[in-house]
Amino acid sequence: MKVQRQISQKSFKSKDGFINHFQRLIKDEVIPYQYDVLNDCADGAEKSHVIANFINAGKANRGEDVNDGFYGMVFQDSDAAKWIEAAAYSLSIFPDEALEKRVDELIKIIADAQDSDGYLDTYFTIKDKDKRWTNLLEAHELYCSGHMIEAACAYYESTGKRELLDVMTRNVEHIYKHFVTDKNEGYPGHPEIELALMKMYRLTNNEHCLWLCEHFINTRGVNPHFYEEEADRRDWTVWGSNPSDYNYMLAEKPVREQRDATGHAVRAVYLYTGMADLASQTDDEGLFKACQALWNSITKKRMYITGGIGSTVHGEAFSVDYDLPSDTAYAETCAAIGLMMFASRMLENGVDSKYADVMERAFYNGVLSGMQQDGKRFFYVNPLEVVPSISGVSPTHRHDLTIRPKWYSCACCPPNLARLVSSFGKYAFGENKATAFCHMYADSLVSFENGIKLECSTDYPFGFEVKFTIREGDGTLAIRIPSWSKKYKLSTNGKALDVDTKNGYAYLDVKAGDVIELVLDDTPYRVYSSPRVPRLSGQVAICRGVLVYAFEGADNNEDVLSLSIKRDGKISVITDKNEPYGLQAKLKVEAVRKEITDDLYTAEPLKEAPCDAIAIPYYMWVNRGENQMRVWLPEQ
């Protein structure tokens, strides 16, 4: 059984502050902009054709001519699903009749694209119905269904409207019939539907959702040769993927026997999220044990300091232990989002701050870095070091861009980020019958099903005081104490508390009227990597609270490559309310700058001069134009 679960979307209302700032940005800029992209009317953005694909699928179902056919990636439908999900979450925070009408209109178009047997995928409906379900390796039909299931659940939860939920219920029944009733072999090439089915099960109590999730998880890797056998049965391919790369496809062995995080990073953490969710729902200790091993593999050996995962451009994948290069990092935005999902579901199996610590690290660093502060440019890849003359230019660094593009032909990350930010409250707070859990802090009003209602007031992550005011109810409030805060103060109604924590959480008995105050450590600190990480030997990163800081050329005479941090140098906070949001708290670090020489190599030591190096929050980098950036600097 779940020891605690996410709160419902409508239980969280952001007030002023950091999270509200980003949720309003999503509402005011990102959702309208992305809708224009889906309709191919955003200036300068790459063509999407997503909504046109659904319109054309409806025509194809009616036997009408489809002049412009299908355009885009095989998984193009999922962009619309994630947009609907983001809009649904936003509507629960900021009611908007015009936006709701726009979503309703899109849902009618999607419903019209559904085949009479419940099948829904524009790529095959438009291009070739006879090829449905014959290329699970590459064709992403189950992936697209999974995202649309999530959208349907979110929209129903936020508005009570069930047209899309009914569409996806028919789709689930179609999938159940194909894979379970009719016993067609197979499991998703791109996991996602597993976690979506668990969401629909909790919302509808439709046991076919639970059984179908179990089926896909339990059969994965039992026949590791499935994709090879499938490829032998067809004479076509989408990308020419290698069906024999079992490790990459997360199918080398059954999931309960898997111990190392491998393959495509997003696919992996989506699968692990579904596994952790199923484990908590069914008390499957063997499945949870596998999840624990995979969690340790990621967080102890294969995760960047920013919470980014997937270190290689080759397959957008995990590589091997301790291979975490800064300058060629992949660290896809979607992968950091998936890691947050995995962490949240692990918290449902056992309340432990190690899960929430990673969830928070990923959000404030690896996720938010994926979006420009105007909400109209996005990173797919999030490197930790950029040199404009090399990054995006050299064949080995071409994927590490120096400026966020407006859109992508493979546009999974922008709408994914929008739905994650809009649903932040579900990750920040949890509940069970007796306890309200605070996993991450946000200036907000939160209602729990156990009767507790609280107001959380904070300027986090730049402010380090968090105040909880209990507005209604009584019970237990469990507050996470982050591992980076080496000291903290906790008080109730002005009286200091000395509370023993359990797995990183302080458990307090509370009643209406109580005011609980938490003061965290605001001291900037250094972080060193394991000597096993070859690229980071002798280097140091600077953090303050959960935020990882980066050094940009814009603050450092256009050059960060010649900087080294003084080993015992002072780190101070520079506060300037006139700076743009996110740049109001920079760090000044005592450093040394080496002279620039035209010689490629020299036998003479380079001259050095003391200086102050300025660092900004990593998620804010390249908001002031193209320049150099580094998270890790040499220490001397």
C-alpha positions in Angstrom: 0.0 0.0 0.0 1.1 3.6 -0.6 2.6 5.1 2.6 1.5 8.5 1.1 0.4 9.8 -2.2 0.4 12.9 -4.3 -2.3 15.5 -3.4 -4.9 16.2 -6.0 -4.2 19.0 -8.5 -7.0 21.2 -7.2 -5.7 21.0 -3.6 -2.8 23.3 -4.4 -2.9 27.1 -5.1 0.3 29.0 -5.6 0.3 32.5 -4.1 3.1 35.0 -4.8 6.6 33.8 -5.1 8.9 31.7 -7.2 6.5 28.9 -8.2 3.7 31.3 -8.9 6.0 33.3 -11.1 6.7 30.3 -13.3 3.1 29.0 -13.3 1.9 32.4 -14.5 4.6 32.4 -17.1 3.3 29.1 -18.3 -0.3 30.4 -18.3 0.5 33.8 -19.9 3.2 32.9 -22.4 4.0 29.2 -22.8 0.5 27.7 -23.2 -0.7 30.4 -25.8 2.7 30.2 -27.6 2.7 26.4 -27.8 -0.9 26.4 -29.0 0.2 28.7 -31.9 3.1 26.2 -32.6 0.7 23.3 -32.7 -1.4 25.3 -35.2 1.7 26.2 -37.3 1.2 29.9 -36.7 4.1 30.8 -34.4 6.5 33.2 -36.1 9.9 31.7 -36.6 9.1 28.4 -35.0 9.6 25.1 -36.7 6.5 23.6 -38.3 4.5 21.3 -36.0 1.3 20.3 -37.9 0.0 18.5 -34.8 -3.5 19.7 -34.9 -3.7 19.4 -38.7 -2.7 15.7 -38.3 -5.7 15.1 -36.0 -8.0 16.9 -38.5 -6.6 14.8 -41.3 -7.1 11.6 -39.3 -10.7 12.5 -38.9 -11.1 12.9 -42.6 -9.3 9.6 -43.2 -11.8 7.9 -40.9 -14.6 9.3 -43.0 -13.0 8.2 -46.2 -12.3 11.8 -47.3 -9.2 12.9 -49.2 -6.2 13.9 -47.0 -4.3 16.3 -49.2 -1.3 17.2 -47.0 -1.2 13.8 -45.2 0.7 13.3 -42.0 3.6 15.6 -41.1 6.2 15.2 -38.3 7.6 12.6 -36.1 5.8 9.3 -35.5 5.0 10.5 -32.0 3.7 13.9 -33.0 0.3 13.3 -31.3 1.9 13.4 -27.9 2.7 17.2 -28.3 -1.1 17.9 -28.3 -1.6 15.6 -25.3 1.1 17.3 -23.2 -0.3 20.7 -24.2 -3.8 19.7 -23.0 -2.3 18.3 -19.8 -0.5 21.6 -19.1 -3.6 23.6 -19.9 -5.6 21.4 -17.5 -3.3 21.9 -14.6 -3.1 25.6 -15.3 -6.9 25.9 -15.4 -7.1 24.4 -11.9 -4.9 27.3 -10.6 -6.0 30.1 -13.0 -9.5 29.6 -14.3 -9.8 30.8 -17.9 -12.9 30.4 -20.0 -11.2 31.2 -23.2 -8.5 28.6 -22.6 -11.0 26.0 -21.5 -13.0 26.6 -24.7 -9.9 26.1 -26.8 -9.1 22.8 -25.1 -12.7 21.6 -25.6 -12.4 22.4 -29.3 -9.2 20.5 -29.6 -10.6 17.5 -27.7 -13.5 17.4 -30.2 -11.0 17.2 -33.1 -9.1 14.4 -31.3 -12.3 12.5 -30.6 -13.1 12.8 -34.3 -9.7 11.2 -35.1 -10.5 8.1 -33.1 -11.3 5.0 -35.1 -14.5 3.1 -34.5 -12.6 0.3 -32.7 -11.0 2.7 -30.2 -7.7 3.0 -31.9 -6.1 6.5 -31.8 -2.9 7.4 -33.6 -2.8 9.9 -36.5 0.4 8.5 -38.0 -1.2 5.1 -38.9 -4.7 6.3 -39.4 -3.5 8.7 -42.1 -0.6 6.7 -43.6 -1.4 3.0 -43.3 -4.0 1.3 -41.0 -2.7 -2.2 -42.0 0.5 -1.5 -40.2 -1.0 -0.8 -36.8 0.7 -2.6 -33.8 3.4 -4.1 -36.1 6.3 -2.0 -35.0 6.3 -1.5 -31.2 10.0 -1.1 -31.4 9.8 2.3 -33.1 6.3 3.5 -33.9 5.4 4.8 -30.4 1.6 4.0 -30.6 1.6 3.1 -26.9 3.7 6.1 -26.0 1.2 8.4 -27.6 -1.7 6.7 -26.0 0.0 7.0 -22.6 0.4 10.8 -22.9 -3.2 11.2 -24.1 -4.4 9.1 -21.1 -2.5 11.5 -18.8 -4.1 14.5 -20.5 -7.6 13.0 -20.2 -7.1 12.3 -16.5 -5.7 15.8 -15.8 -8.5 17.5 -17.7 -11.2 15.5 -16.0 -9.6 16.2 -12.6 -9.4 19.9 -13.2 -12.7 20.5 -15.0 -15.0 17.5 -14.5 -15.4 17.1 -18.2 -15.0 13.6 -19.4 -15.1 13.6 -23.3 -11.4 13.0 -23.6 -11.5 10.5 -20.7 -14.2 8.6 -22.5 -12.1 8.7 -25.7 -9.1 7.2 -23.9 -11.2 4.7 -22.0 -12.3 3.3 -25.4 -8.6 3.4 -26.4 -7.5 1.5 -23.3 -10.2 -1.2 -24.0 -8.9 -1.5 -27.6 -5.3 -1.9 -26.3 -6.4 -4.4 -23.6 -8.2 -6.5 -26.2 -5.2 -6.5 -28.5 -2.5 -7.4 -26.0 -4.4 -9.3 -23.2 -7.6 -10.7 -24.6 -6.2 -11.6 -28.0 -2.8 -12.4 -26.6 -0.7 -10.5 -29.1 2.9 -10.4 -27.8 4.7 -7.2 -27.1 5.6 -4.4 -24.8 6.2 -0.7 -25.5 9.4 0.4 -27.3 9.0 3.7 -25.5 7.6 3.2 -22.0 5.1 5.8 -20.8 1.7 4.1 -21.0 2.5 2.2 -17.8 2.6 5.2 -15.6 -0.5 6.7 -17.4 -2.5 3.5 -16.9 -1.9 3.8 -13.2 -3.2 7.3 -13.2 -6.3 6.2 -15.0 -6.8 3.3 -12.6 -6.7 5.5 -9.6 -9.2 7.9 -11.2 -11.7 5.4 -12.6 -11.1 2.2 -10.7 -11.1 0.4 -14.1 -9.2 -2.8 -13.4 -8.3 -3.2 -17.0 -5.9 -0.3 -16.6 -4.2 -2.0 -13.6 -4.0 -5.4 -15.4 -2.7 -3.8 -18.6 0.0 -2.0 -16.7 1.0 -5.2 -15.0 1.0 -7.0 -18.3 3.4 -4.6 -20.0 5.7 -4.5 -16.9 5.6 -8.2 -16.2 6.2 -9.3 -19.9 9.0 -6.8 -20.6 12.3 -8.6 -21.1 10.9 -12.1 -20.6 11.4 -12.6 -24.3 14.4 -10.3 -24.9 14.3 -11.3 -28.6 10.8 -9.9 -29.2 11.9 -6.9 -31.1 14.1 -9.0 -33.4 11.2 -11.3 -34.1 8.9 -8.4 -34.7 11.4 -6.8 -37.2 11.6 -10.1 -39.1 7.9 -10.1 -39.6 7.8 -6.7 -41.4 9.5 -5.0 -44.3 9.5 -1.4 -43.1 11.1 0.7 -40.5 10.7 4.2 -39.0 14.3 5.0 -38.1 16.2 1.8 -38.7 16.6 1.1 -35.0 18.6 -1.9 -33.9 16.2 -4.5 -32.6 19.1 -6.5 -31.1 20.2 -3.8 -28.7 18.3 -5.3 -25.7 20.1 -3.2 -23.2 19.1 0.1 -24.9 15.5 -1.1 -25.2 15.4 -2.0 -21.4 14.6 -5.5 -22.4 17.7 -7.5 -21.7 16.1 -9.2 -18.8 12.8 -9.1 -16.9 12.4 -5.8 -15.0 12.6 -7.4 -11.6 16.1 -8.5 -12.5 17.3 -5.2 -13.8 19.8 -3.4 -11.6 21.6 -0.8 -13.8 20.0 2.2 -15.4 20.6 1.8 -19.1 19.4 2.9 -22.5 17.4 5.9 -23.5 17.2 8.0 -20.3 13.7 9.2 -20.8 12.3 5.8 -21.6 14.1 4.4 -18.6 12.8 6.8 -16.0 9.2 6.6 -17.4 9.4 2.8 -17.1 10.8 3.0 -13.6 8.0 5.5 -12.6 5.4 3.0 -13.7 7.2 0.2 -11.9 7.4 2.2 -8.6 3.7 3.2 -8.9 2.7 -0.4 -9.5 4.9 -1.6 -6.7 3.2 0.7 -4.2 -0.3 -0.1 -5.5 0.1 -3.9 -5.3 2.7 -4.3 -2.4 5.1 -5.9 -4.8 8.3 -6.1 -2.8 10.3 -7.6 -5.6 9.4 -4.8 -8.0 10.2 -2.2 -5.4 13.6 -3.8 -4.7 14.4 -3.5 -8.4 13.3 0.2 -8.3 15.6 0.8 -5.4 18.5 -0.7 -7.2 17.8 1.3 -10.3 17.4 4.5 -8.2 20.8 3.9 -6.7 22.3 3.3 -10.1 21.1 6.7 -11.3 21.7 8.9 -8.3 24.9 7.4 -7.1 26.7 6.8 -10.4 24.9 8.3 -13.4 23.4 11.7 -12.4 24.8 15.2 -13.0 24.9 17.7 -10.1 22.0 19.5 -11.7 19.8 16.4 -11.6 20.3 15.9 -15.3 20.6 12.3 -16.6 21.6 10.7 -19.8 25.2 11.6 -20.5 25.6 10.7 -24.2 24.1 12.1 -27.4 24.3 8.6 -28.8 20.8 7.3 -28.2 20.0 10.1 -25.7 21.1 7.6 -23.2 22.9 6.5 -20.0 26.4 5.4 -20.8 28.4 3.8 -18.0 29.1 4.6 -14.3 30.8 7.9 -13.6 30.8 9.0 -17.3 29.5 12.5 -16.7 31.2 15.0 -19.1 30.1 18.6 -18.7 30.8 19.9 -22.2 29.1 17.0 -24.1 26.4 16.3 -21.6 23.0 15.4 -23.1 20.9 15.8 -19.9 17.6 16.1 -21.8 15.0 18.2 -20.1 12.4 15.4 -20.4 14.8 13.1 -18.6 15.0 15.4 -15.6 11.2 15.6 -15.6 11.1 11.8 -15.7 13.5 11.6 -12.8 11.1 13.8 -10.8 8.3 11.5 -11.6 10.3 8.5 -10.5 11.3 10.2 -7.3 7.7 11.1 -6.5 6.5 7.5 -6.9 9.4 6.2 -4.8 8.2 8.5 -2.1 4.9 6.6 -2.2 6.7 3.4 -1.3 8.7 5.0 1.5 9.0 8.5 2.8 12.7 9.3 2.6 14.3 12.7 1.9 16.8 11.1 -0.5 14.0 10.9 -3.0 12.7 14.4 -2.5 16.2 15.9 -2.4 16.8 14.6 -6.0 13.3 15.6 -7.1 13.9 19.1 -5.9 17.5 19.2 -7.4 16.2 18.1 -10.8 13.4 20.7 -10.8 15.3 23.8 -9.8 18.3 23.0 -12.0 17.8 20.3 -14.7 14.2 21.2 -15.6 14.0 25.0 -15.3 17.1 25.4 -17.3 15.1 24.0 -20.3 13.1 27.2 -20.7 14.0 30.8 -21.5 12.6 33.4 -19.1 10.3 34.7 -21.8 8.7 31.3 -22.1 9.3 31.2 -25.8 12.6 29.4 -26.2 13.6 25.9 -25.0 16.5 23.7 -24.5 16.3 20.0 -25.3 19.9 19.4 -24.1 21.3 21.0 -20.9 25.1 21.0 -20.9 27.1 22.1 -17.9 29.8 23.8 -19.9 29.5 25.8 -23.1 32.1 27.5 -25.3 30.4 29.2 -28.3 33.2 28.5 -30.8 33.0 24.8 -30.0 29.6 24.0 -28.6 27.0 23.6 -31.3 29.9 23.7 -33.9 32.3 20.8 -33.4 30.9 17.4 -34.5 31.4 16.1 -31.0 29.5 19.1 -29.4 26.9 19.8 -32.1 24.0 18.8 -29.8 25.0 21.2 -27.0 23.5 24.5 -28.3 24.5 27.9 -27.1 21.1 29.5 -27.5 17.6 28.1 -26.8 15.7 27.4 -30.1 12.1 28.5 -30.4 10.9 24.9 -31.2 12.0 21.5 -32.4 10.9 19.0 -35.0 11.1 16.6 -32.1 9.3 18.8 -29.6 8.8 16.6 -26.6 10.5 18.9 -24.0 8.7 22.2 -24.2 5.2 20.9 -23.5 6.6 18.4 -21.0 8.1 21.3 -19.1 4.9 23.2 -19.2 2.8 20.4 -17.7 5.4 19.7 -15.0 5.6 23.4 -13.8 1.8 23.7 -13.8 1.5 20.5 -11.7 4.3 21.4 -9.2 1.9 21.2 -6.2 1.4 17.4 -6.8 5.1 16.8 -6.4 5.6 19.3 -3.5 3.0 17.9 -1.1 1.7 14.5 -0.2 -0.8 13.0 2.2 -2.2 9.9 3.9 -5.1 9.6 6.4 -3.2 11.1 9.3 -0.3 13.1 7.8 0.3 16.1 5.5 3.7 15.8 3.9 5.8 18.8 2.6 8.4 17.4 0.1 9.2 20.8 -1.5 8.5 24.3 -0.4 6.3 26.8 -2.3 4.4 29.9 -1.4 1.0 28.4 -1.5 -2.4 27.3 0.0 -2.8 23.6 0.3 -5.8 21.5 1.3 -5.5 17.8 2.3 -8.2 15.2 2.3 -7.4 14.4 5.9 -8.9 17.8 6.8 -5.7 19.8 7.3 -5.5 23.1 5.4 -2.3 25.1 5.5 -0.7 28.2 4.2 3.0 28.0 3.2 4.8 31.3 3.1 8.3 31.5 1.7 10.7 33.2 -0.8 12.3 29.9 -1.5 14.7 29.1 -3.2 16.3 32.5 -2.7 14.8 32.9 0.8 15.5 30.3 3.4 12.6 30.8 5.9 9.5 28.7 5.5 6.4 29.4 7.5 3.5 26.9 7.8 0.2 28.3 9.2 -2.4 25.7 10.0 -5.7 27.2 8.9 -7.9 24.1 9.6 -7.8 20.6 11.0 -5.4 18.7 13.2 -3.0 15.8 12.7 0.6 15.4 11.7 2.7 17.6 9.5 5.8 16.0 8.1 8.4 18.5 6.8 11.4 17.5 4.8 14.8 18.8 6.0 17.0 18.9 2.9 20.3 17.2 3.1 22.2 20.2 1.9 21.1 22.3 5.0 23.7 21.4 7.5 21.9 23.3 10.2 18.3 24.4 10.6 15.9 25.8 13.2 12.4 24.6 13.7 9.8 26.3 16.0 6.1 26.1 16.7 4.2 29.2 17.8 7.5 30.9 18.5 8.9 28.1 20.7 12.1 26.4 19.5 11.8 22.7 18.8 14.4 19.9 19.1 12.8 17.3 16.9 14.4 14.0 15.8 14.0 13.5 12.1 13.0 10.2 10.6 14.5 9.6 7.2 15.0 13.3 6.8 11.5 14.4 7.8 10.5 16.2 11.0 7.1 15.0 12.2 5.0 17.5 14.2 1.6 17.3 15.8 -0.4 20.3 14.6 -3.8 21.9 15.1 -5.6 24.9 13.7 -3.9 28.1 14.5 -0.4 26.7 14.9 2.4 28.5 13.1 5.5 26.4 12.3 8.6 28.1 11.2 11.6 26.4 9.5 14.8 28.3 8.9 17.3 26.6 6.6 21.0 27.2 6.1 21.6 30.0 3.5 25.4 29.6 3.5 26.9 29.0 0.0 28.9 25.8 -0.2 31.3 24.0 -2.4 30.6 20.6 -4.0 33.3 18.1 -5.1 32.8 15.1 -7.3 33.9 11.5 -6.8 37.5 11.0 -8.1 35.9 8.3 -10.2 34.4 11.0 -12.5 37.5 11.6 -14.7 36.3 14.9 -16.3 35.9 16.6 -12.9 39.2 15.8 -11.2 40.5 18.9 -9.4 37.3 20.9 -10.0 34.6 22.4 -7.7 31.0 23.6 -8.1 29.3 26.2 -6.0 25.8 25.9 -4.6 23.5 27.8 -2.4 20.5 25.9 -1.0 19.2 23.7 -3.8 20.5 25.9 -6.5 23.5 25.0 -8.5 25.4 28.1 -9.7 27.1 28.7 -13.0 29.8 31.1 -14.2 28.9 33.0 -17.4 31.0 35.2 -19.5 28.4 38.0 -19.2 29.5 38.5 -15.6 33.1 37.6 -16.0 34.8 39.7 -18.7 33.4 37.4 -21.4 35.8 34.6 -20.3 35.3 31.9 -17.7 37.9 29.4 -19.1 40.8 31.2 -17.4 39.1 31.2 -14.0 40.1 29.1 -11.0 38.4 29.1 -7.6 40.6 29.8 -4.6 40.6 26.8 -2.3 39.9 28.8 0.9 38.4 31.8 -0.8 35.4 33.7 0.4 31.9 33.2 -1.1 29.5 36.0 -0.6 25.9 36.8 -1.7 25.2 39.8 -3.9 21.6 40.9 -3.7 20.2 43.4 -6.2 16.4 43.7 -6.4 16.9 45.7 -9.7 18.2 42.6 -11.5 15.7 40.5 -13.5 14.0 37.8 -11.5 16.4 34.9 -10.9 19.5 37.1 -11.0 18.7 39.0 -7.8 21.0 36.7 -5.8 24.3 36.2 -7.4 27.4 34.8 -5.7 30.8 36.5 -5.6 33.6 34.0 -5.3 37.3 34.7 -4.7 39.2 33.4 -7.7 42.3 33.6 -9.8 42.4 34.5 -13.5 45.2 33.2 -15.7 46.6 35.3 -18.5 45.4 34.6 -22.0 48.3 33.6 -24.4 48.3 33.1 -28.1 50.7 30.1 -27.7 48.9 26.8 -27.8 51.4 25.4 -25.3 54.1 27.0 -23.2 56.8 25.8 -20.9 56.4 28.8 -18.7 53.7 29.0 -16.0 50.9 31.4 -17.0 50.8 34.6 -15.0 47.9 34.8 -12.5 46.0 37.6 -10.9 43.4 37.5 -8.1 39.8 38.4 -9.0 36.2 38.0 -8.1 34.2 35.5 -10.1 30.5 36.0 -10.3 28.1 33.1 -10.5 24.3 33.0 -11.3 21.8 30.2 -10.8 22.4 27.6 -13.5 18.8 27.6 -14.7 19.2 31.3 -15.6 22.2 30.8 -18.0 22.1 32.2 -21.5 19.1 34.5 -20.8 21.4 37.5 -21.6 22.8 36.3 -25.0 25.3 33.8 -26.2 28.4 33.5 -24.0 30.7 31.0 -22.2 29.3 29.1 -19.3 30.8 26.7 -16.8 29.4 24.9 -13.7 32.6 23.3 -12.6 35.8 25.3 -12.3 39.3 24.3 -11.3 40.2 24.9 -7.6 43.7 26.0 -6.5 
